[in-house]
Every structure is written in structure tokens, then in C-alpha cells.
Amino acid sequence: MSSNFVSSGQESEILLDDNQPNVTWQNRIYTALRKCYSWRRMVKTLAIGQLLSFCVCGAGVASQALKRHHFDAPTTQSFLYYYLLAITYGALLAYKCSKEGAAGGILDILKRRGWKYLFVAFADVEGNYAMVLAYQYTSLTSVQLLDSFAIVGVMVLSWFVLKVRYRLIHYVGVVICVVGTVALVFADIKTSRASGQASNPALGDFLVLLGATLLSISNIAQEYFVKRFDWIEFVGMIGILGSFISGIQLIVIERHSLDNIDWSQDGTSVVLLMAGFAVSLFVFYSVTPYFMRISSALLFVLSILTADLYAFLFGLFVFNYKFSSIYCISFVVIAVGLIVYTWRPTDTRVNSTTGKQESQDIQQEQE
């Protein structure tokens, strides 16, 4: 069995030494263009990653404001953006299937790989629910520290499932990002954002680890699907199945919570905040597939580490947070870690036998 390594996420740089003999001016122009392309691609990846982080921040601020209105129904919030994804990308998927003359349309997709999408949708819905629920039992500090477990989970799953092979520079970038996260937690403690009694720390910490694990599975599955199948299919199926799962969970768990809301007094504010939450995550789920195609699940997890920093900036004006220069330092540290990580592309180990079999399996599913 033979195996080789191919560059993933972005093209490998093949740079020419100007001191080499027989290097023409055309070669030098080509080398300069390759360098320029590599820089542009890195900047674009970082910019899109921060757009995703900003969407997470918007959803977090809206969710925190909802709690101040005594609205505690995380599954209801999730159902809204899954429903938006379902009616938008589900309709696009149905149109695409009819235009391409695919027999059976969405039902045929469900028959061929519906169980895979159901598993990913379940991991995504319950992972988000576990993370939100953890805040009721443990402190913000514990949530932020243990949430870093998602980085480890994504790295391990990428290694075994996606056959990604990291270089030393990638490990250095990850370590720098984690250091920035620790600085962020320290800033939260200093400004008393992380204060508060934990009613059940053991249960809360377990929920954080469970949520981080499920979201790691969801992220890896998303990278796998969007790089092998149509991204509209992935988002459409996650929206359809996610709204189905969260809808059932809403009816079973949260129907009484909705009845207790004073809609006459807080109705308008709650509706606007829920709309802001849903739109933020709708944009997030719409842009993420493109980000996954040009980068990786690990860079995705690292990029959204800055979301809490943006939430802090909002909180300065909305929630009267105390300012701390440590937030600025942590942002710079995480930004440096992201730049270091994206400096070189990762490698994907492709086995000649298993790779050929996987290509045949994908082709059979697409037919």
C-alpha cells in the first residue's frame, strides 16, 4: 500500500530562488504572483473567520439580553434559525434537484445518506443545547476553559477521520490561541464577568465537555460533506433535520417556559432579540460551508475564539462591563496564533487503496 501527502486548505507554495541559474523574468513574476495569491488567500480566510466570530458574538449578545428579559428557552431559539435554514436552503435544494432532473429529489438524498445527516444534525442541535444549558450550572470561567476541549477534539478527529497531518507551525499556532483564551478567562475574572455561584459545577462541566465533543463531531462532519458534496445540500438537510429535532425537543421540554413569558410587557423586545439571534446564526451557518471549503474545521474553531472579545466590546455599551486592557492583549495573542496557523497549509494523507475506494463510494452516492 502506497501513500502520499497532498496540501489541503490552500495550495502549497513553490517558490523559486532568484539566485538559481536560468531563472527568467517570467519565473520571477510567477513567483511574485504566487506569493501575492498566498497572502490574499490568508487574509481572506482570516477575514471570513472573523465574520463568523462576529455572528457568534451577535447571537451571544442577543441570548444574554433575552435572559435579562427572563426568557430561558434555548431550544426555541435554535428552532428559529434551523427553520430559516430549512425553508431557504431546503427550497434551493429542491429547485436544484428539479433543475438537474434528479429522480426523487430530497427524498432520494434522504434514502442514500439521510442517516448521516440525521446524525450530524443531532450532534449539532444537542451540542449547542448542552453548551447553553451548562451556563445554568457552572461558571463562565469553567465554560470558557473547558470549551477549549473542542480544539483537541477537532484535531484528533481531523487526524483520524479526515487524515489531516499537521506541521510544527500549526501546533505552535494552536498553543498561541489557547494562551490567548487563558488570558481572556483571566480578564473575565478580573472584571468580575466570571463571578457568580455555580449551582452544580460537576454537572455543568460535564455538559460543557459533552457539548464540545458533539460540536467537534458536527464541525468535522461539515468539513467532510462540503468538500465532497454540494454545500447547499448539506445546509438544507441540516436545516430540515435540525428543525425537526429541535421542534420535537421544544414541544417536550420548553412548552411550559413559553407559556410563562409575559408577552404583553416584554413581547416586542423578546421578538426582536430572537430575530437578531436567528439572523446572526442564519448568516453563520450560510457562510461556514464556504469557510470549510477553503480552510479546515480546526481553523474554524480557532477563529471563533475571538467571539467573546467582540461580545465584551458590545457589553461595554449595552451591559456596562468594566474595561480591561487584558482583553486587547488576548485578542492580539489569538490573532497572532491564527496568522501563525494559516502561514502554511496542512497536509492530507491519502492512501492509494482507501482513497480510490472512497472516491468510488462518493461517486455512487452522487449518482
VENBELFEN-V51389 format. One record per residue. N is the residue number from 1. RES is the residue in three letters. SS is DSSP state (alpha for helix, beta for strand, coil for the rest). OMEGA is omega in whole degrees, -180 to 180 (* if undefined). D_CENTER is the distance of its C-alpha to the mean C-alpha in whole Angstrom. Layout:
[[N RES SS OMEGA D_CENTER] [N RES SS OMEGA D_CENTER]]
This chain:
[[1 MET coil 179 35] [2 SER coil 179 34] [3 SER beta 177 30] [4 ASN beta -178 29] [5 PHE beta 176 26] [6 VAL beta -180 24] [7 SER beta 178 22] [8 SER beta 178 18] [9 GLY coil 177 16] [10 GLN coil -175 19] [11 GLU coil 175 23] [12 SER coil -180 25] [13 GLU coil 175 27] [14 ILE coil -173 31] [15 LEU coil -178 33] [16 LEU coil 177 36] [17 ASP coil -178 39] [18 ASP coil -179 41] [19 ASN coil 179 44] [20 GLN coil 177 44] [21 PRO coil 176 47] [22 ASN coil 175 47] [23 VAL coil -176 44] [24 THR coil 179 44] [25 TRP alpha 176 43] [26 GLN alpha 179 41] [27 ASN alpha 180 39] [28 ARG alpha 177 39] [29 ILE alpha 179 37] [30 TYR alpha 180 35] [31 THR alpha 179 34] [32 ALA alpha 179 33] [33 LEU alpha 178 31] [34 ARG alpha 177 29] [35 LYS alpha 180 28] [36 CYS alpha 179 28] [37 TYR alpha -179 25] [38 SER alpha 178 23] [39 TRP alpha 179 23] [40 ARG alpha 180 22] [41 ARG alpha 179 19] [42 MET alpha 179 18] [43 VAL alpha 179 18] [44 LYS alpha 179 17] [45 THR alpha 180 14] [46 LEU alpha -179 14] [47 ALA alpha 179 14] [48 ILE alpha 177 12] [49 GLY alpha 178 9] [50 GLN alpha 172 11] [51 LEU alpha 177 11] [52 LEU alpha 178 8] [53 SER alpha 179 9] [54 PHE alpha 177 12] [55 CYS alpha 177 10] [56 VAL alpha 177 9] [57 CYS alpha 179 12] [58 GLY alpha 178 14] [59 ALA alpha -180 13] [60 GLY alpha 179 14] [61 VAL alpha 179 17] [62 ALA alpha -180 18] [63 SER alpha 179 18] [64 GLN alpha 177 20] [65 ALA alpha 177 22] [66 LEU alpha 178 23] [67 LYS alpha 179 23] [68 ARG alpha 174 26] [69 HIS coil 178 28] [70 HIS coil 175 28] [71 PHE coil -177 25] [72 ASP coil -179 23] [73 ALA coil -176 22] [74 PRO alpha 180 18] [75 THR alpha 177 18] [76 THR alpha 177 20] [77 GLN alpha 180 18] [78 SER alpha -178 15] [79 PHE alpha -177 18] [80 LEU alpha -177 18] [81 TYR alpha 173 15] [82 TYR alpha 179 15] [83 TYR alpha 177 19] [84 LEU alpha 178 18] [85 LEU alpha -178 16] [86 ALA alpha -176 18] [87 ILE alpha -180 21] [88 THR alpha -175 20] [89 TYR alpha 172 18] [90 GLY alpha 177 21] [91 ALA alpha 178 23] [92 LEU alpha 179 22] [93 LEU alpha 178 22] [94 ALA alpha 178 25] [95 TYR alpha -180 27] [96 LYS alpha 180 26] [97 CYS alpha 180 27] [98 SER alpha 180 30] [99 LYS alpha 180 31] [100 GLU coil 178 30] [101 GLY coil -180 33] [102 ALA coil -179 30] [103 ALA coil 177 33] [104 GLY coil 177 31] [105 GLY coil -176 28] [106 ILE alpha 179 25] [107 LEU alpha 179 27] [108 ASP alpha 177 28] [109 ILE alpha 179 24] [110 LEU alpha 180 24] [111 LYS alpha -174 27] [112 ARG alpha -179 26] [113 ARG alpha 180 22] [114 GLY alpha -178 22] [115 TRP alpha 178 22] [116 LYS alpha 178 19] [117 TYR alpha 178 17] [118 LEU alpha 179 18] [119 PHE alpha -180 17] [120 VAL alpha 179 13] [121 ALA alpha 178 14] [122 PHE alpha 179 15] [123 ALA alpha -179 13] [124 ASP alpha -179 10] [125 VAL alpha -176 13] [126 GLU alpha 176 15] [127 GLY alpha 177 12] [128 ASN alpha -179 11] [129 TYR alpha -180 15] [130 ALA alpha 180 16] [131 MET alpha 179 14] [132 VAL alpha -178 15] [133 LEU alpha -177 19] [134 ALA alpha -179 19] [135 TYR coil -180 20] [136 GLN coil -172 23] [137 TYR coil -178 24] [138 THR coil -175 23] [139 SER coil 177 23] [140 LEU alpha 179 20] [141 THR alpha -180 21] [142 SER alpha 180 20] [143 VAL alpha -178 17] [144 GLN alpha -179 16] [145 LEU alpha -178 17] [146 LEU alpha 178 17] [147 ASP alpha 176 13] [148 SER coil 176 13] [149 PHE alpha 178 14] [150 ALA alpha 178 10] [151 ILE alpha 179 11] [152 VAL alpha -180 14] [153 GLY alpha 180 13] [154 VAL alpha 179 11] [155 MET alpha -179 14] [156 VAL alpha -180 16] [157 LEU alpha 177 15] [158 SER alpha -180 14] [159 TRP alpha -174 18] [160 PHE alpha -175 19] [161 VAL coil -177 17] [162 LEU coil 179 17] [163 LYS coil 179 19] [164 VAL beta 177 18] [165 ARG beta -175 20] [166 TYR coil 174 20] [167 ARG coil -179 22] [168 LEU alpha -177 23] [169 ILE alpha 179 22] [170 HIS alpha 177 18] [171 TYR alpha 178 19] [172 VAL alpha 179 21] [173 GLY alpha 179 18] [174 VAL alpha -180 16] [175 VAL alpha 179 19] [176 ILE alpha 178 19] [177 CYS alpha 179 16] [178 VAL alpha 176 17] [179 VAL alpha 177 20] [180 GLY alpha 178 18] [181 THR alpha 178 17] [182 VAL alpha 177 20] [183 ALA alpha 178 22] [184 LEU alpha 178 19] [185 VAL alpha 178 20] [186 PHE alpha 178 24] [187 ALA alpha 177 24] [188 ASP alpha 179 23] [189 ILE alpha -178 26] [190 LYS alpha -178 28] [191 THR coil 177 27] [192 SER coil 175 28] [193 ARG coil -177 24] [194 ALA coil -178 24] [195 SER coil -180 27] [196 GLY coil -178 28] [197 GLN coil 176 29] [198 ALA coil -175 27] [199 SER coil -180 29] [200 ASN coil -175 28] [201 PRO alpha -178 26] [202 ALA alpha 179 26] [203 LEU alpha 180 24] [204 GLY alpha 179 22] [205 ASP alpha 177 21] [206 PHE alpha -180 21] [207 LEU alpha 178 18] [208 VAL alpha 180 16] [209 LEU alpha 178 16] [210 LEU alpha 179 16] [211 GLY alpha 179 13] [212 ALA alpha 179 11] [213 THR alpha -180 13] [214 LEU alpha 179 12] [215 LEU alpha 175 8] [216 SER alpha 177 9] [217 ILE alpha 180 11] [218 SER alpha -179 9] [219 ASN alpha 180 6] [220 ILE alpha 179 10] [221 ALA alpha 179 11] [222 GLN alpha 177 9] [223 GLU alpha 180 10] [224 TYR alpha -175 13] [225 PHE alpha -174 14] [226 VAL alpha 178 13] [227 LYS coil -179 15] [228 ARG coil -180 18] [229 PHE coil -179 18] [230 ASP coil -176 18] [231 TRP alpha 177 15] [232 ILE alpha 177 17] [233 GLU alpha -178 18] [234 PHE alpha -177 14] [235 VAL alpha 179 13] [236 GLY alpha -180 17] [237 MET alpha 177 17] [238 ILE alpha 178 14] [239 GLY alpha -179 15] [240 ILE alpha -177 19] [241 LEU alpha 178 18] [242 GLY alpha 178 16] [243 SER alpha 177 18] [244 PHE alpha -178 21] [245 ILE alpha -178 20] [246 SER alpha 177 19] [247 GLY alpha 177 22] [248 ILE alpha -180 24] [249 GLN alpha 178 22] [250 LEU alpha -178 23] [251 ILE alpha -176 27] [252 VAL alpha -170 27] [253 ILE alpha -166 26] [254 GLU alpha -177 26] [255 ARG alpha 179 29] [256 HIS alpha 179 31] [257 SER alpha 179 28] [258 LEU alpha 180 28] [259 ASP alpha -176 32] [260 ASN coil -179 33] [261 ILE coil 177 31] [262 ASP coil -175 34] [263 TRP alpha -179 33] [264 SER alpha -178 36] [265 GLN alpha -175 35] [266 ASP alpha -173 31] [267 GLY alpha -177 31] [268 THR alpha -180 30] [269 SER alpha -179 28] [270 VAL alpha -179 26] [271 VAL alpha 180 25] [272 LEU alpha 179 24] [273 LEU alpha 177 22] [274 MET alpha 177 20] [275 ALA alpha 177 20] [276 GLY alpha 177 18] [277 PHE alpha -178 16] [278 ALA alpha -179 16] [279 VAL alpha 179 16] [280 SER alpha -179 13] [281 LEU alpha 173 10] [282 PHE alpha 176 12] [283 VAL alpha -180 12] [284 PHE alpha -178 8] [285 TYR alpha 179 8] [286 SER alpha -177 11] [287 VAL alpha -176 10] [288 THR alpha 180 7] [289 PRO alpha 178 9] [290 TYR alpha 178 11] [291 PHE alpha 179 9] [292 MET alpha -179 9] [293 ARG alpha -177 13] [294 ILE alpha -179 14] [295 SER coil -177 12] [296 SER coil 179 10] [297 ALA alpha -179 7] [298 LEU alpha 178 9] [299 LEU alpha 176 9] [300 PHE alpha -180 5] [301 VAL alpha 180 6] [302 LEU alpha -176 9] [303 SER alpha -176 8] [304 ILE alpha 174 7] [305 LEU alpha -178 10] [306 THR alpha -177 12] [307 ALA alpha -179 11] [308 ASP alpha 177 14] [309 LEU alpha 177 16] [310 TYR alpha 178 16] [311 ALA alpha 178 17] [312 PHE alpha 179 20] [313 LEU alpha 175 21] [314 PHE alpha -177 21] [315 GLY alpha 177 23] [316 LEU alpha -177 25] [317 PHE alpha -174 27] [318 VAL alpha -174 26] [319 PHE coil 178 26] [320 ASN coil 175 28] [321 TYR coil 175 26] [322 LYS coil -180 28] [323 PHE coil 175 28] [324 SER coil 180 27] [325 SER alpha -180 27] [326 ILE alpha 177 25] [327 TYR alpha 179 22] [328 CYS alpha 179 23] [329 ILE alpha -179 24] [330 SER alpha 178 20] [331 PHE alpha 180 18] [332 VAL alpha -179 21] [333 VAL alpha 179 20] [334 ILE alpha 179 16] [335 ALA alpha 177 17] [336 VAL alpha 178 20] [337 GLY alpha 178 17] [338 LEU alpha 179 15] [339 ILE alpha 179 18] [340 VAL alpha -178 20] [341 TYR alpha -177 17] [342 THR alpha -177 17] [343 TRP coil 179 20] [344 ARG coil 179 21] [345 PRO coil 174 19] [346 THR beta 178 18] [347 ASP beta 176 21] [348 THR beta -179 20] [349 ARG beta -178 23] [350 VAL beta 176 25] [351 ASN beta -173 28] [352 SER alpha -177 31] [353 THR alpha -178 31] [354 THR alpha 179 28] [355 GLY alpha 179 26] [356 LYS alpha 180 29] [357 GLN alpha 179 29] [358 GLU alpha 179 25] [359 SER alpha 178 26] [360 GLN alpha 180 29] [361 ASP alpha 180 27] [362 ILE alpha -180 24] [363 GLN alpha 179 27] [364 GLN alpha 179 29] [365 GLU alpha -178 26] [366 GLN alpha -179 26] [367 GLU coil * 29]]
